[in-house]
Amino acid sequence: MSQLVLAVGLGAIFLSITIVLATVGVLTSERAQVSRSMAALSRMRGPSDMQAELDKSFEERVLDPTRARLLALGRRLTPAGQLAKIAQRLESAGSPTGWDVNRVLSVKVLAAGVGLLLGFTLPLVAGGSPGLVLGASLSGAALGFFAPDLAIYQIAYNRKDQIRKDLPDALDLLTITVEAGLAFDAAVTQVARNTEGPLADEFYRVLQEIQLGLARSQALEQMAERIDLEELNIFVSAVVQADSLGIPIAQVLRVQAKEMRIKRSQRAEEAAKKAPVKILFPLIFCILPSLFVVVLGPSGVRIFHTFF
């Protein structure tokens, strides 16, 4: 019995030594292969290239390639004619700092991926059917893909509305400064300096373009094309025509300022007349039911206790 135990012990020791040696040999072989691969790579690229790659930041090594892939995918999913529309919307939105067509396309693809993930995960966690999960996934992806376009459109719409509100006061100030003896460019400078908002930014841009050598009429027409506002188009057309025909600019500005004030009053009256129609549905579905509960509730309770 003791000899059997001794033989089993020796066999176990021998097997353990064999496993240890095999493991060490495999690790040594793998390390040697990795070392040979690294040496071959360093010979191909050179030590300076390897060090330069290691010295790059996380943004350069990871974020930039990811943005490039998102941009390539966004360009495949977006028609060629849509790129010009996105650029025009960005111009109408005031060209936000750091945003261009490429960044918008990248954000569209990223938002589509997030929408797809949320649309797939939330119904799945809630125990929805496969059809519901598929529909929610597709809807989330579509919503995420078009959400940046809707955001840019809303920003451009709000900016255009603010310009429409500021234009009459700006024209009044422009008329006063021109009648005081300043030239048109100097008057535009005073308006841009003494006002705030998107209209002042557009006037500053017009002045910069004029200083860079662009004709005044072309700078004003480009401003009108960027904003695409009816009132501003009328003003720019009148100024350009007066400049080409030699009509006194002060008279044209006075007439334009008067028309802008009239249009602002008309818009206010129109909004006041639309208010009863807009408040009708909240009144019917929100206010009146609560009022009926407060007024008729106690009477209903008394009637119920009286007859039942």
FISEVO-853351 format. One record per residue (C-alpha): y, z, x; residue in one letter. Coordinates in steps of 0.1 Angstrom, whole numbers, padded with zeros to 4 digits, always signed. Last residue first. Layout:
YZXA/...
This chain:
+0575-0032-0798F/+0606-0040-0820F/+0631-0014-0806T/+0616-0011-0771H/+0618-0049-0766F/+0653-0052-0781I/+0665-0024-0757R/+0649-0042-0727V/+0665-0075-0737G/+0699-0059-0741S/+0696-0044-0706P/+0687-0077-0690G/+0712-0099-0709L/+0743-0093-0686V/+0727-0087-0652V/+0698-0111-0657V/+0721-0138-0672F/+0745-0134-0643L/+0717-0138-0617S/+0704-0169-0635P/+0740-0183-0637L/+0748-0179-0600I/+0718-0196-0583C/+0705-0226-0601F/+0734-0236-0624I/+0763-0225-0601L/+0746-0238-0569P/+0742-0272-0588F/+0777-0274-0601L/+0795-0264-0569I/+0794-0300-0555K/+0807-0315-0587V/+0836-0290-0590P/+0845-0296-0553A/+0847-0334-0555K/+0882-0333-0569K/+0895-0311-0542A/+0879-0333-0515A/+0897-0363-0530E/+0930-0345-0531E/+0926-0335-0494A/+0916-0371-0485R/+0947-0384-0503Q/+0970-0359-0485S/+0955-0370-0451R/+0960-0406-0461K/+0997-0400-0469I/+1001-0382-0436R/+0985-0411-0417M/+1007-0436-0435E/+1039-0417-0424K/+1027-0415-0388A/+1019-0452-0388Q/+1054-0461-0401V/+1071-0438-0375R/+1049-0452-0347L/+1058-0488-0356V/+1095-0479-0356Q/+1093-0462-0322A/+1074-0491-0307I/+1103-0515-0311P/+1087-0549-0317I/+1081-0571-0286G/+1054-0592-0301L/+1026-0582-0277S/+1035-0545-0277D/+1040-0544-0315A/+1005-0560-0319Q/+0989-0536-0296V/+1005-0506-0313V/+0996-0518-0348A/+0960-0526-0338S/+0957-0492-0322V/+0970-0474-0353F/+0947-0493-0376I/+0917-0487-0354N/+0926-0450-0353L/+0926-0448-0391E/+0893-0466-0394E/+0875-0446-0368L/+0851-0463-0343D/+0855-0436-0316I/+0844-0458-0286R/+0858-0490-0300E/+0892-0474-0307A/+0893-0460-0271M/+0883-0494-0258Q/+0912-0510-0278E/+0937-0485-0264L/+0926-0492-0228A/+0927-0529-0234Q/+0962-0528-0249S/+0975-0506-0220R/+0961-0530-0193A/+0936-0515-0169L/+0948-0508-0134G/+0933-0475-0126L/+0964-0457-0139Q/+0958-0473-0172I/+0922-0461-0173E/+0934-0426-0165Q/+0960-0427-0192L/+0934-0438-0218V/+0910-0411-0207R/+0937-0385-0211Y/+0944-0399-0246F/+0907-0396-0254E/+0906-0359-0242D/+0936-0351-0264A/+0918-0367-0294L/+0887-0346-0286P/+0905-0312-0289G/+0938-0298-0277E/+0974-0307-0278T/+1005-0303-0256N/+0992-0322-0225R/+0976-0351-0244A/+1008-0355-0265V/+1030-0353-0235Q/+1010-0379-0216T/+1010-0402-0247V/+1048-0399-0246A/+1049-0408-0209A/+1028-0438-0216D/+1050-0449-0246F/+1082-0445-0227A/+1104-0414-0234L/+1137-0416-0251G/+1137-0389-0278A/+1124-0415-0303E/+1093-0418-0282V/+1088-0380-0280T/+1093-0376-0318I/+1069-0405-0326T/+1042-0391-0304L/+1045-0357-0319L/+1042-0372-0354D/+1013-0393-0342L/+0995-0363-0328A/+1000-0344-0361D/+0985-0373-0381P/+0956-0378-0356L/+0943-0343-0355D/+0922-0344-0388K/+0907-0378-0380R/+0899-0367-0345I/+0881-0336-0358Q/+0861-0359-0382D/+0851-0381-0353K/+0840-0352-0332R/+0819-0338-0361N/+0803-0372-0366Y/+0796-0377-0328A/+0780-0342-0326I/+0759-0350-0357Q/+0748-0384-0343Y/+0738-0367-0310I/+0718-0341-0328A/+0701-0367-0350L/+0691-0388-0320D/+0678-0357-0302P/+0656-0348-0332A/+0640-0383-0334F/+0611-0376-0311F/+0607-0340-0322G/+0605-0350-0359L/+0580-0377-0351A/+0558-0354-0331A/+0560-0327-0357G/+0552-0351-0385S/+0522-0365-0366L/+0509-0330-0359S/+0515-0317-0395A/+0497-0347-0409G/+0467-0342-0386L/+0465-0304-0392V/+0468-0310-0430L/+0441-0336-0430G/+0419-0312-0409P/+0423-0285-0435S/+0446-0255-0427G/+0433-0222-0414G/+0467-0207-0405A/+0459-0209-0368V/+0451-0246-0372L/+0482-0252-0393P/+0504-0236-0365L/+0486-0252-0335T/+0487-0289-0344F/+0523-0291-0356G/+0534-0269-0328L/+0518-0290-0301L/+0530-0323-0317L/+0565-0309-0320G/+0565-0298-0283V/+0552-0332-0272G/+0579-0350-0293A/+0605-0327-0279A/+0594-0337-0244L/+0595-0374-0252V/+0629-0372-0268K/+0642-0351-0239V/+0632-0378-0214S/+0648-0405-0235L/+0680-0385-0238V/+0681-0379-0200R/+0677-0416-0193N/+0705-0425-0217V/+0730-0401-0202D/+0738-0364-0205W/+0751-0343-0176G/+0784-0336-0192T/+0786-0348-0228P/+0799-0383-0231S/+0824-0377-0260G/+0800-0379-0289A/+0812-0415-0296S/+0803-0424-0260E/+0769-0408-0264L/+0764-0427-0296R/+0772-0460-0278Q/+0746-0452-0251A/+0720-0444-0277I/+0728-0477-0295K/+0725-0496-0262A/+0691-0481-0256L/+0679-0489-0291Q/+0680-0526-0284G/+0653-0523-0258A/+0629-0506-0282P/+0619-0470-0274T/+0583-0459-0268L/+0579-0476-0234R/+0613-0463-0223R/+0603-0428-0233G/+0570-0430-0214L/+0589-0440-0182A/+0615-0413-0187L/+0588-0386-0192L/+0571-0398-0160R/+0603-0397-0141A/+0612-0363-0155R/+0578-0349-0144T/+0584-0364-0109P/+0618-0346-0107D/+0605-0313-0120L/+0576-0309-0096V/+0585-0315-0059R/+0622-0319-0061E/+0627-0291-0086E/+0604-0268-0067F/+0625-0273-0036S/+0615-0295-0007K/+0608-0279+0027D/+0570-0285+0024L/+0575-0323+0020E/+0599-0323+0050A/+0574-0304+0071Q/+0547-0330+0062M/+0570-0359+0069D/+0580-0344+0103S/+0544-0338+0113P/+0535-0374+0109G/+0522-0392+0078R/+0490-0408+0090M/+0483-0384+0119R/+0491-0354+0096S/+0467-0368+0070L/+0440-0373+0095A/+0445-0337+0108A/+0445-0324+0073M/+0412-0342+0065S/+0396-0330+0098R/+0407-0294+0091S/+0394-0296+0055V/+0360-0310+0068Q/+0358-0283+0095A/+0366-0256+0069R/+0339-0270+0046E/+0314-0270+0075S/+0323-0235+0084T/+0319-0224+0048L/+0286-0241+0045V/+0273-0226+0078G/+0285-0191+0068V/+0267-0194+0035T/+0235-0207+0052A/+0236-0179+0077L/+0240-0153+0050V/+0212-0168+0029I/+0188-0169+0059T/+0196-0133+0068I/+0190-0121+0033S/+0157-0140+0031L/+0145-0124+0064F/+0155-0089+0052I/+0137-0095+0019A/+0106-0107+0037G/+0106-0077+0060L/+0109-0054+0030G/+0080-0072+0012V/+0058-0069+0043A/+0066-0032+0047L/+0058-0025+0010V/+0025-0043+0014L/+0016-0024+0046Q/+0024+0009+0028S/+0000+0000+0000M/
